[in-house]
Amino acid sequence: MTNHAKLQSWLLARRDELNARLGNIKKDASRKNSADWSEQAQERENDEVIDALGNETVIELNKINRALDRMNEGDYGLCLSCGKAIPEQRLEVMPYADLCIKCAEAQGL
């Protein structure tokens, strides 16, 4: 079985990093718009990118939090679909994986 303490440490560090990023994204999203119309158009395009980054950050944070919850509950590393152990190599690449490769492929993920 994989070294869960090492993965937990990575997940916690990544969660802190993503929370900081989300704070910066929220700060950027709440800034005042320029008075210049052409600058406002550029700012609106930037806002779309910021929103997309924020959404991706929230999705990854949710995955990390679920993985940490599974660690606390003692069922980390088990596929949520088939119940079999998720290979160590998969968890090292994607520590918040909750499906084995076979089940993830079957679900089109």
Secondary structure, DSSP 8 states (H G I E B T S, - for coil): ---HHHHHHHHHHHHHHHHHHHHHHHHHHTS---SSHHHHHHHHHHHHHHHHHHHHHHHHHHHHHHHHHHHHHT-TTB-TTT--B--HHHHHH-TT--S-HHHHHHTT-
